[in-house]
Amino acid sequence: MNTSLIKNRTFVLLFVASIFAVTGFSMFLTTTTWYVITDLDMPSLLGIVLIVITVPRLIMMTYGGILADNYKKSTIMFGTNSAQAVLLLCITLLVWNDAMTLMALLSFAGLFGMLDAFFGPASTSLLPKIVDRPQLQKANAYFQGVDQVSFILGPVLAGMIMEVFDVSISFFVAFILVSLSALIILPPFIKEAAVENKVKQSQVENLKEGFNYVRQSNFLLIGMLILITLNFFVFGTLHIAIPLLVDVYGGTPINLSYMEMSLSIGMVLGTLILGRYIIAKKGRMSLYGLLATVIFYIIFSFMDNLTLLPIMLLFIGFAMSFVFIPFFTAAQEITENRMMGRVMSLIFLAMNGFDPIAYALVSGLTTFGIPVQFILLGFGSIGLLITVVIFMKAKEFQKLTT
């Protein structure tokens, strides 16, 4: 008989730690974007800042997977959160004393993003070790759901704090939250099974083995292509488009919070459904979710006011949850435990590897005077075309039952 997730002490600790960690990260991201646009008065450099956050993260992502397969995942997560807390404290002090420069902000942002490359693969690959197989979809739904709730809390908290106080206080609250996450995830508190990868080989050999493992799985390859399409043509562009749209239409930090909150609420609603109903054909569901997401995204590109935009973002977020949760669950079910960290890191890489290009393209096109909504329409149209092609070609992917 499976242990209830609520009674699974290790899962609950990981669950609560994720609330603090993701809320702190989303506060950092929201506060940083608004700081660049308003305090530094450099909206044209927003794309560069986001690229600096993501590129080091992507470079270290595969190495983060290797570490997750060879060391205790709880230790990796504790170290990551502790280091991020130190960085947030330094940022807070510099902003508080008006000593922050663009180069210093870029340096801190790059380090912060690089550290996040270790947390993601470790936490995701830990789930199959602490949760029974039949509960994986539910655990993933709850885990992703709490991530999205945290992404709601982060921007809302950041927006309210910046509205009432200032940017430095928002950074400081993010520091407190990440510190709490590190405290909860202390290795002695987490009951984690021994490391299963007993093969002694070099880091290069570990990396090569991970790539070969994924390359030999048609399901993983097509699923990663779906994630690339979702994150490059939709999620990546939204990251930079949302603050730009708020600025273009004369919004305030509260409007920025509403926009990001709507996207997260949609994801939460989707995860609640996925936590209740088990899906057998997870590949097919991922494809249908991608199709719905792209269609909603194209509709979003035609809207031009701060009242309608959050409503459509809710629909986009709802559809997105039906893309990554079914695929993540299926990937965990078919992957050997000793390879879990490397496979998860490569999946994370596929999800986020093209984000910097999306940031650069959107930022570059806007500097040439092209309206943001027109840019989004172009991305959405290409994404829809790719989705239709995948539907036509990936028949076996849709039939797989896990």
VENBELSUL-V60198 format. One record per residue. N is the residue number from 0. RES is the residue in one small letter. PHI is phi in radians with two decimals (999 if undefined). OMEGA is omega in radians with two decimals (* if undefined). BURIAL is I if it has 16 or more other C-alpha atoms within 10 Angstrom, else O. Layout:
# VENBELSUL-V60198
n=N res=RES phi=PHI omega=OMEGA burial=BURIAL
n=N res=RES phi=PHI omega=OMEGA burial=BURIAL
This chain:
# VENBELSUL-V60198
n=0 res=m phi=999 omega=-3.10 burial=O
n=1 res=n phi=-1.32 omega=3.08 burial=O
n=2 res=t phi=-1.27 omega=3.11 burial=O
n=3 res=s phi=-1.05 omega=-3.14 burial=O
n=4 res=l phi=-1.05 omega=-3.14 burial=I
n=5 res=i phi=-1.16 omega=3.14 burial=O
n=6 res=k phi=-1.57 omega=3.12 burial=O
n=7 res=n phi=-1.47 omega=-3.01 burial=O
n=8 res=r phi=-1.00 omega=-3.11 burial=O
n=9 res=t phi=-1.14 omega=3.12 burial=I
n=10 res=f phi=-1.10 omega=-3.12 burial=I
n=11 res=v phi=-1.10 omega=3.11 burial=O
n=12 res=l phi=-1.09 omega=3.11 burial=I
n=13 res=l phi=-1.10 omega=3.13 burial=I
n=14 res=f phi=-1.05 omega=-3.11 burial=I
n=15 res=v phi=-1.19 omega=3.12 burial=I
n=16 res=a phi=-1.06 omega=3.14 burial=I
n=17 res=s phi=-1.16 omega=3.10 burial=I
n=18 res=i phi=-1.00 omega=-3.12 burial=I
n=19 res=f phi=-1.18 omega=-3.08 burial=I
n=20 res=a phi=-1.14 omega=-3.08 burial=I
n=21 res=v phi=-1.26 omega=3.07 burial=I
n=22 res=t phi=-1.07 omega=3.10 burial=I
n=23 res=g phi=-1.09 omega=3.14 burial=I
n=24 res=f phi=-1.15 omega=-3.12 burial=I
n=25 res=s phi=-1.19 omega=3.04 burial=I
n=26 res=m phi=-1.12 omega=3.10 burial=I
n=27 res=f phi=-1.05 omega=-3.10 burial=I
n=28 res=l phi=-1.15 omega=-3.13 burial=I
n=29 res=t phi=-1.13 omega=-3.12 burial=I
n=30 res=t phi=-1.13 omega=-3.14 burial=I
n=31 res=t phi=-1.13 omega=-3.13 burial=I
n=32 res=t phi=-1.09 omega=-3.14 burial=I
n=33 res=w phi=-1.22 omega=3.11 burial=I
n=34 res=y phi=-1.09 omega=3.14 burial=I
n=35 res=v phi=-1.17 omega=-3.08 burial=I
n=36 res=i phi=-1.26 omega=-3.02 burial=I
n=37 res=t phi=-1.78 omega=-3.06 burial=O
n=38 res=d phi=-1.14 omega=3.11 burial=O
n=39 res=l phi=-1.47 omega=-3.14 burial=O
n=40 res=d phi=0.94 omega=-3.12 burial=O
n=41 res=m phi=-2.31 omega=-3.11 burial=O
n=42 res=p phi=-1.05 omega=-3.13 burial=I
n=43 res=s phi=-1.21 omega=-3.13 burial=O
n=44 res=l phi=-1.68 omega=-3.12 burial=I
n=45 res=l phi=-1.05 omega=3.12 burial=I
n=46 res=g phi=-1.06 omega=3.13 burial=I
n=47 res=i phi=-1.13 omega=3.14 burial=I
n=48 res=v phi=-1.09 omega=3.13 burial=I
n=49 res=l phi=-1.14 omega=3.09 burial=I
n=50 res=i phi=-1.13 omega=3.14 burial=I
n=51 res=v phi=-1.11 omega=3.11 burial=I
n=52 res=i phi=-1.21 omega=-2.99 burial=I
n=53 res=t phi=-1.57 omega=-3.04 burial=I
n=54 res=v phi=-1.08 omega=3.09 burial=I
n=55 res=p phi=-1.04 omega=3.10 burial=I
n=56 res=r phi=-1.07 omega=-3.13 burial=I
n=57 res=l phi=-1.22 omega=-3.13 burial=I
n=58 res=i phi=-1.07 omega=-3.08 burial=O
n=59 res=m phi=-1.57 omega=-3.02 burial=I
n=60 res=m phi=-1.03 omega=-3.10 burial=I
n=61 res=t phi=-1.15 omega=3.09 burial=I
n=62 res=y phi=-1.18 omega=3.07 burial=I
n=63 res=g phi=-1.08 omega=3.09 burial=I
n=64 res=g phi=-1.18 omega=3.10 burial=I
n=65 res=i phi=-1.10 omega=3.11 burial=I
n=66 res=l phi=-1.08 omega=-3.12 burial=I
n=67 res=a phi=-1.12 omega=3.12 burial=I
n=68 res=d phi=-1.46 omega=-3.02 burial=I
n=69 res=n phi=-2.02 omega=-3.13 burial=I
n=70 res=y phi=-2.38 omega=3.11 burial=O
n=71 res=k phi=-1.08 omega=-3.07 burial=I
n=72 res=k phi=-1.19 omega=3.11 burial=I
n=73 res=s phi=-1.12 omega=3.11 burial=I
n=74 res=t phi=-1.14 omega=3.13 burial=I
n=75 res=i phi=-1.09 omega=-3.11 burial=I
n=76 res=m phi=-1.16 omega=3.11 burial=I
n=77 res=f phi=-1.09 omega=3.14 burial=I
n=78 res=g phi=-1.08 omega=3.13 burial=I
n=79 res=t phi=-1.10 omega=-3.13 burial=I
n=80 res=n phi=-1.11 omega=3.14 burial=I
n=81 res=s phi=-1.10 omega=3.14 burial=I
n=82 res=a phi=-1.16 omega=3.11 burial=I
n=83 res=q phi=-1.13 omega=3.11 burial=I
n=84 res=a phi=-1.09 omega=3.11 burial=I
n=85 res=v phi=-1.07 omega=3.12 burial=O
n=86 res=l phi=-1.08 omega=-3.14 burial=I
n=87 res=l phi=-1.13 omega=3.10 burial=I
n=88 res=l phi=-1.15 omega=3.10 burial=I
n=89 res=c phi=-1.09 omega=3.12 burial=I
n=90 res=i phi=-1.07 omega=-3.14 burial=I
n=91 res=t phi=-1.01 omega=-3.10 burial=I
n=92 res=l phi=-1.14 omega=3.14 burial=I
n=93 res=l phi=-1.18 omega=3.13 burial=I
n=94 res=v phi=-1.17 omega=3.13 burial=I
n=95 res=w phi=-1.01 omega=-3.10 burial=I
n=96 res=n phi=-1.67 omega=3.14 burial=O
n=97 res=d phi=0.95 omega=-3.12 burial=O
n=98 res=a phi=-1.87 omega=-3.10 burial=O
n=99 res=m phi=-1.31 omega=3.05 burial=I
n=100 res=t phi=-2.01 omega=3.14 burial=O
n=101 res=l phi=-1.07 omega=-3.12 burial=O
n=102 res=m phi=-1.14 omega=3.11 burial=O
n=103 res=a phi=-1.15 omega=3.13 burial=O
n=104 res=l phi=-1.09 omega=3.11 burial=I
n=105 res=l phi=-1.09 omega=-3.14 burial=I
n=106 res=s phi=-1.13 omega=3.12 burial=O
n=107 res=f phi=-1.12 omega=-3.13 burial=I
n=108 res=a phi=-1.10 omega=3.12 burial=I
n=109 res=g phi=-1.12 omega=3.12 burial=I
n=110 res=l phi=-1.15 omega=-3.13 burial=I
n=111 res=f phi=-1.09 omega=3.12 burial=I
n=112 res=g phi=-1.13 omega=3.14 burial=I
n=113 res=m phi=-1.07 omega=3.13 burial=I
n=114 res=l phi=-1.13 omega=-3.13 burial=I
n=115 res=d phi=-1.15 omega=3.11 burial=I
n=116 res=a phi=-1.13 omega=-3.14 burial=I
n=117 res=f phi=-1.55 omega=-3.07 burial=I
n=118 res=f phi=-1.24 omega=-3.05 burial=I
n=119 res=g phi=-1.01 omega=3.14 burial=I
n=120 res=p phi=-1.06 omega=-3.12 burial=I
n=121 res=a phi=-1.17 omega=-3.10 burial=I
n=122 res=s phi=-1.19 omega=-3.11 burial=I
n=123 res=t phi=-1.21 omega=-3.14 burial=I
n=124 res=s phi=-1.36 omega=3.08 burial=I
n=125 res=l phi=-1.33 omega=-3.08 burial=I
n=126 res=l phi=-0.95 omega=-3.14 burial=I
n=127 res=p phi=-1.10 omega=3.14 burial=I
n=128 res=k phi=-1.48 omega=-3.05 burial=I
n=129 res=i phi=-1.98 omega=-3.10 burial=I
n=130 res=v phi=-2.19 omega=3.09 burial=I
n=131 res=d phi=-1.15 omega=-3.06 burial=O
n=132 res=r phi=-0.91 omega=-3.13 burial=I
n=133 res=p phi=-1.09 omega=-3.10 burial=O
n=134 res=q phi=-1.74 omega=-3.04 burial=I
n=135 res=l phi=-1.09 omega=-3.13 burial=I
n=136 res=q phi=-1.08 omega=3.12 burial=I
n=137 res=k phi=-1.10 omega=3.13 burial=I
n=138 res=a phi=-1.11 omega=3.10 burial=I
n=139 res=n phi=-1.10 omega=3.13 burial=I
n=140 res=a phi=-1.09 omega=3.12 burial=I
n=141 res=y phi=-1.13 omega=-3.11 burial=I
n=142 res=f phi=-1.14 omega=3.11 burial=I
n=143 res=q phi=-1.20 omega=3.10 burial=I
n=144 res=g phi=-1.09 omega=3.13 burial=I
n=145 res=v phi=-1.18 omega=3.04 burial=I
n=146 res=d phi=-1.05 omega=-3.10 burial=I
n=147 res=q phi=-1.26 omega=3.04 burial=I
n=148 res=v phi=-1.04 omega=3.12 burial=I
n=149 res=s phi=-1.16 omega=3.08 burial=I
n=150 res=f phi=-1.24 omega=2.99 burial=I
n=151 res=i phi=-1.28 omega=-3.09 burial=I
n=152 res=l phi=-1.07 omega=-3.08 burial=I
n=153 res=g phi=-1.01 omega=3.13 burial=I
n=154 res=p phi=-1.07 omega=3.13 burial=I
n=155 res=v phi=-1.12 omega=3.10 burial=I
n=156 res=l phi=-1.06 omega=-3.13 burial=I
n=157 res=a phi=-1.08 omega=-3.13 burial=I
n=158 res=g phi=-1.10 omega=-3.13 burial=I
n=159 res=m phi=-1.16 omega=-3.12 burial=O
n=160 res=i phi=-1.15 omega=3.13 burial=I
n=161 res=m phi=-1.20 omega=3.11 burial=I
n=162 res=e phi=-1.21 omega=-3.06 burial=O
n=163 res=v phi=-1.57 omega=-3.10 burial=O
n=164 res=f phi=-1.94 omega=3.10 burial=O
n=165 res=d phi=-2.71 omega=-3.05 burial=I
n=166 res=v phi=-1.11 omega=-3.08 burial=I
n=167 res=s phi=-1.08 omega=3.13 burial=I
n=168 res=i phi=-1.17 omega=3.11 burial=I
n=169 res=s phi=-1.11 omega=3.08 burial=I
n=170 res=f phi=-1.10 omega=-3.10 burial=I
n=171 res=f phi=-1.18 omega=3.10 burial=I
n=172 res=v phi=-1.12 omega=3.07 burial=I
n=173 res=a phi=-1.07 omega=3.08 burial=I
n=174 res=f phi=-1.04 omega=-3.14 burial=I
n=175 res=i phi=-1.08 omega=-3.09 burial=I
n=176 res=l phi=-1.13 omega=3.14 burial=I
n=177 res=v phi=-1.16 omega=3.09 burial=I
n=178 res=s phi=-1.12 omega=3.09 burial=I
n=179 res=l phi=-1.10 omega=3.10 burial=I
n=180 res=s phi=-1.07 omega=3.12 burial=I
n=181 res=a phi=-1.07 omega=-3.13 burial=I
n=182 res=l phi=-1.13 omega=-3.10 burial=O
n=183 res=i phi=-1.19 omega=-3.04 burial=I
n=184 res=i phi=-1.59 omega=3.09 burial=I
n=185 res=l phi=-0.88 omega=-3.08 burial=I
n=186 res=p phi=-0.85 omega=3.13 burial=I
n=187 res=p phi=-1.10 omega=-3.14 burial=O
n=188 res=f phi=-1.43 omega=-3.02 burial=O
n=189 res=i phi=-1.79 omega=3.08 burial=I
n=190 res=k phi=-1.53 omega=-3.09 burial=O
n=191 res=e phi=-2.05 omega=3.12 burial=O
n=192 res=a phi=-1.14 omega=-3.13 burial=O
n=193 res=a phi=-1.08 omega=3.10 burial=O
n=194 res=v phi=-1.08 omega=-3.03 burial=O
n=195 res=e phi=-1.61 omega=-3.13 burial=O
n=196 res=n phi=-1.42 omega=-3.09 burial=I
n=197 res=k phi=-1.68 omega=-3.10 burial=O
n=198 res=v phi=-1.32 omega=3.13 burial=O
n=199 res=k phi=-1.57 omega=3.13 burial=O
n=200 res=q phi=-2.66 omega=-3.09 burial=O
n=201 res=s phi=-1.24 omega=3.12 burial=O
n=202 res=q phi=-1.08 omega=3.12 burial=O
n=203 res=v phi=-1.11 omega=3.12 burial=O
n=204 res=e phi=-1.15 omega=3.06 burial=O
n=205 res=n phi=-1.05 omega=-3.13 burial=I
n=206 res=l phi=-1.12 omega=-3.14 burial=I
n=207 res=k phi=-1.10 omega=3.13 burial=O
n=208 res=e phi=-1.10 omega=3.12 burial=O
n=209 res=g phi=-1.11 omega=3.12 burial=I
n=210 res=f phi=-1.08 omega=-3.13 burial=O
n=211 res=n phi=-1.12 omega=-3.14 burial=O
n=212 res=y phi=-1.08 omega=-3.14 burial=I
n=213 res=v phi=-1.21 omega=-3.09 burial=I
n=214 res=r phi=-1.08 omega=-3.11 burial=O
n=215 res=q phi=-1.46 omega=-3.13 burial=O
n=216 res=s phi=-1.90 omega=3.11 burial=O
n=217 res=n phi=-1.09 omega=3.14 burial=O
n=218 res=f phi=-1.09 omega=-3.13 burial=I
n=219 res=l phi=-1.14 omega=-3.12 burial=I
n=220 res=l phi=-1.12 omega=-3.14 burial=I
n=221 res=i phi=-1.18 omega=3.10 burial=I
n=222 res=g phi=-1.06 omega=3.11 burial=I
n=223 res=m phi=-1.19 omega=3.06 burial=I
n=224 res=l phi=-1.11 omega=3.09 burial=I
n=225 res=i phi=-1.10 omega=3.13 burial=I
n=226 res=l phi=-1.15 omega=3.09 burial=I
n=227 res=i phi=-1.07 omega=3.14 burial=I
n=228 res=t phi=-1.06 omega=-3.13 burial=I
n=229 res=l phi=-1.06 omega=-3.01 burial=I
n=230 res=n phi=-1.41 omega=3.13 burial=I
n=231 res=f phi=-1.36 omega=-3.03 burial=I
n=232 res=f phi=-1.54 omega=-3.12 burial=I
n=233 res=v phi=-2.14 omega=-2.97 burial=I
n=234 res=f phi=-1.14 omega=-3.13 burial=I
n=235 res=g phi=-1.08 omega=-3.14 burial=I
n=236 res=t phi=-1.22 omega=3.14 burial=I
n=237 res=l phi=-1.14 omega=3.14 burial=I
n=238 res=h phi=-0.93 omega=-3.10 burial=I
n=239 res=i phi=-1.63 omega=-3.09 burial=I
n=240 res=a phi=-1.27 omega=-3.06 burial=I
n=241 res=i phi=-1.04 omega=3.12 burial=I
n=242 res=p phi=-1.11 omega=3.12 burial=I
n=243 res=l phi=-1.17 omega=3.12 burial=I
n=244 res=l phi=-1.14 omega=3.10 burial=I
n=245 res=v phi=-1.06 omega=3.13 burial=I
n=246 res=d phi=-1.18 omega=-3.11 burial=I
n=247 res=v phi=-1.08 omega=-3.08 burial=O
n=248 res=y phi=-1.63 omega=3.02 burial=O
n=249 res=g phi=1.27 omega=-3.14 burial=O
n=250 res=g phi=-1.44 omega=3.13 burial=O
n=251 res=t phi=-2.14 omega=3.09 burial=O
n=252 res=p phi=-0.95 omega=3.11 burial=I
n=253 res=i phi=-1.15 omega=3.09 burial=I
n=254 res=n phi=-1.11 omega=3.08 burial=I
n=255 res=l phi=-1.08 omega=3.11 burial=I
n=256 res=s phi=-1.11 omega=3.13 burial=I
n=257 res=y phi=-1.05 omega=-3.11 burial=I
n=258 res=m phi=-1.10 omega=-3.09 burial=I
n=259 res=e phi=-1.23 omega=3.12 burial=I
n=260 res=m phi=-1.16 omega=-3.13 burial=I
n=261 res=s phi=-1.10 omega=3.11 burial=I
n=262 res=l phi=-1.06 omega=-3.12 burial=I
n=263 res=s phi=-1.22 omega=3.11 burial=I
n=264 res=i phi=-1.06 omega=3.09 burial=I
n=265 res=g phi=-1.03 omega=3.12 burial=I
n=266 res=m phi=-1.14 omega=3.14 burial=I
n=267 res=v phi=-1.10 omega=3.12 burial=I
n=268 res=l phi=-1.05 omega=3.11 burial=I
n=269 res=g phi=-1.14 omega=-3.12 burial=I
n=270 res=t phi=-1.21 omega=3.09 burial=I
n=271 res=l phi=-1.11 omega=3.10 burial=I
n=272 res=i phi=-1.17 omega=-3.12 burial=O
n=273 res=l phi=-1.21 omega=3.08 burial=I
n=274 res=g phi=-1.33 omega=-3.09 burial=I
n=275 res=r phi=-1.77 omega=-3.07 burial=O
n=276 res=y phi=-2.02 omega=-3.13 burial=O
n=277 res=i phi=-1.43 omega=-3.13 burial=O
n=278 res=i phi=-1.79 omega=-3.14 burial=I
n=279 res=a phi=-1.43 omega=-3.12 burial=O
n=280 res=k phi=-1.59 omega=-3.02 burial=I
n=281 res=k phi=-1.24 omega=3.10 burial=I
n=282 res=g phi=-1.12 omega=3.13 burial=I
n=283 res=r phi=-1.07 omega=-3.14 burial=I
n=284 res=m phi=-1.10 omega=3.11 burial=I
n=285 res=s phi=-1.06 omega=3.14 burial=I
n=286 res=l phi=-1.18 omega=3.10 burial=I
n=287 res=y phi=-1.09 omega=3.09 burial=I
n=288 res=g phi=-1.10 omega=3.11 burial=I
n=289 res=l phi=-1.13 omega=3.14 burial=I
n=290 res=l phi=-1.06 omega=3.14 burial=I
n=291 res=a phi=-1.11 omega=-3.14 burial=I
n=292 res=t phi=-1.05 omega=-3.09 burial=I
n=293 res=v phi=-1.14 omega=3.13 burial=I
n=294 res=i phi=-1.12 omega=3.09 burial=I
n=295 res=f phi=-1.07 omega=-3.13 burial=I
n=296 res=y phi=-1.12 omega=3.12 burial=I
n=297 res=i phi=-1.13 omega=3.07 burial=I
n=298 res=i phi=-1.07 omega=3.11 burial=O
n=299 res=f phi=-0.99 omega=-3.08 burial=I
n=300 res=s phi=-1.17 omega=-3.14 burial=I
n=301 res=f phi=-1.58 omega=-3.08 burial=O
n=302 res=m phi=-1.53 omega=-3.00 burial=O
n=303 res=d phi=-2.39 omega=3.05 burial=O
n=304 res=n phi=-2.53 omega=-3.00 burial=O
n=305 res=l phi=-1.37 omega=3.06 burial=I
n=306 res=t phi=-1.63 omega=-3.11 burial=O
n=307 res=l phi=-1.39 omega=-3.08 burial=O
n=308 res=l phi=-1.02 omega=3.11 burial=I
n=309 res=p phi=-1.09 omega=-3.14 burial=I
n=310 res=i phi=-1.11 omega=-3.14 burial=I
n=311 res=m phi=-1.24 omega=3.07 burial=I
n=312 res=l phi=-1.10 omega=3.09 burial=I
n=313 res=l phi=-1.09 omega=3.12 burial=I
n=314 res=f phi=-1.15 omega=3.11 burial=I
n=315 res=i phi=-1.10 omega=3.13 burial=I
n=316 res=g phi=-1.09 omega=3.12 burial=I
n=317 res=f phi=-1.06 omega=-3.12 burial=I
n=318 res=a phi=-1.18 omega=-3.10 burial=I
n=319 res=m phi=-1.08 omega=-3.11 burial=I
n=320 res=s phi=-1.10 omega=3.13 burial=I
n=321 res=f phi=-1.44 omega=3.06 burial=I
n=322 res=v phi=-1.63 omega=-2.95 burial=I
n=323 res=f phi=-1.49 omega=-3.12 burial=I
n=324 res=i phi=-1.16 omega=3.09 burial=I
n=325 res=p phi=-1.03 omega=-3.12 burial=I
n=326 res=f phi=-1.21 omega=3.11 burial=I
n=327 res=f phi=-1.00 omega=-3.13 burial=I
n=328 res=t phi=-1.11 omega=3.13 burial=I
n=329 res=a phi=-1.08 omega=3.14 burial=I
n=330 res=a phi=-1.10 omega=3.11 burial=I
n=331 res=q phi=-1.18 omega=-3.11 burial=I
n=332 res=e phi=-1.27 omega=-3.07 burial=I
n=333 res=i phi=-1.72 omega=-3.08 burial=O
n=334 res=t phi=-1.71 omega=3.06 burial=I
n=335 res=e phi=-1.10 omega=-3.11 burial=O
n=336 res=n phi=-1.03 omega=-3.09 burial=I
n=337 res=r phi=-1.21 omega=-3.14 burial=I
n=338 res=m phi=-1.82 omega=-2.95 burial=I
n=339 res=m phi=-1.02 omega=-3.11 burial=I
n=340 res=g phi=-1.08 omega=-3.13 burial=I
n=341 res=r phi=-1.18 omega=3.11 burial=I
n=342 res=v phi=-1.12 omega=3.14 burial=I
n=343 res=m phi=-1.11 omega=3.13 burial=I
n=344 res=s phi=-1.16 omega=3.11 burial=I
n=345 res=l phi=-1.21 omega=3.07 burial=I
n=346 res=i phi=-1.16 omega=3.08 burial=I
n=347 res=f phi=-1.06 omega=3.12 burial=I
n=348 res=l phi=-1.11 omega=3.10 burial=I
n=349 res=a phi=-1.11 omega=-3.14 burial=I
n=350 res=m phi=-1.13 omega=-2.96 burial=I
n=351 res=n phi=-2.03 omega=-3.02 burial=I
n=352 res=g phi=-1.10 omega=-3.10 burial=I
n=353 res=f phi=-1.74 omega=3.13 burial=I
n=354 res=d phi=-0.99 omega=-3.14 burial=I
n=355 res=p phi=-1.03 omega=3.11 burial=I
n=356 res=i phi=-1.18 omega=3.09 burial=I
n=357 res=a phi=-1.08 omega=3.11 burial=I
n=358 res=y phi=-1.02 omega=-3.09 burial=I
n=359 res=a phi=-1.12 omega=-3.13 burial=I
n=360 res=l phi=-1.15 omega=-3.13 burial=O
n=361 res=v phi=-1.12 omega=3.13 burial=I
n=362 res=s phi=-1.10 omega=-3.13 burial=I
n=363 res=g phi=-1.14 omega=-3.13 burial=I
n=364 res=l phi=-1.17 omega=3.12 burial=O
n=365 res=t phi=-1.20 omega=3.11 burial=I
n=366 res=t phi=-1.18 omega=3.08 burial=O
n=367 res=f phi=-1.53 omega=3.06 burial=O
n=368 res=g phi=1.52 omega=3.12 burial=O
n=369 res=i phi=-1.40 omega=-3.12 burial=O
n=370 res=p phi=-1.03 omega=-3.10 burial=O
n=371 res=v phi=-1.02 omega=-3.11 burial=I
n=372 res=q phi=-1.09 omega=3.12 burial=I
n=373 res=f phi=-1.17 omega=3.10 burial=O
n=374 res=i phi=-1.10 omega=-3.14 burial=I
n=375 res=l phi=-1.11 omega=3.11 burial=I
n=376 res=l phi=-1.08 omega=3.11 burial=I
n=377 res=g phi=-1.12 omega=3.11 burial=O
n=378 res=f phi=-1.09 omega=-3.12 burial=I
n=379 res=g phi=-1.11 omega=-3.13 burial=I
n=380 res=s phi=-1.14 omega=3.12 burial=I
n=381 res=i phi=-1.16 omega=3.11 burial=O
n=382 res=g phi=-1.06 omega=3.11 burial=I
n=383 res=l phi=-1.13 omega=3.13 burial=I
n=384 res=l phi=-1.08 omega=3.13 burial=O
n=385 res=i phi=-1.11 omega=3.14 burial=O
n=386 res=t phi=-1.07 omega=3.13 burial=I
n=387 res=v phi=-1.09 omega=3.12 burial=O
n=388 res=v phi=-1.10 omega=3.12 burial=O
n=389 res=i phi=-1.07 omega=3.10 burial=I
n=390 res=f phi=-0.98 omega=-3.08 burial=O
n=391 res=m phi=-1.28 omega=-3.01 burial=O
n=392 res=k phi=-1.68 omega=-2.97 burial=O
n=393 res=a phi=-1.66 omega=-3.12 burial=I
n=394 res=k phi=-1.23 omega=-3.11 burial=O
n=395 res=e phi=-1.16 omega=3.11 burial=O
n=396 res=f phi=-1.03 omega=-3.11 burial=I
n=397 res=q phi=-1.30 omega=-3.07 burial=I
n=398 res=k phi=-1.53 omega=-3.05 burial=O
n=399 res=l phi=-1.06 omega=3.10 burial=O
n=400 res=t phi=-1.99 omega=-3.14 burial=O
n=401 res=t phi=-2.09 omega=* burial=O
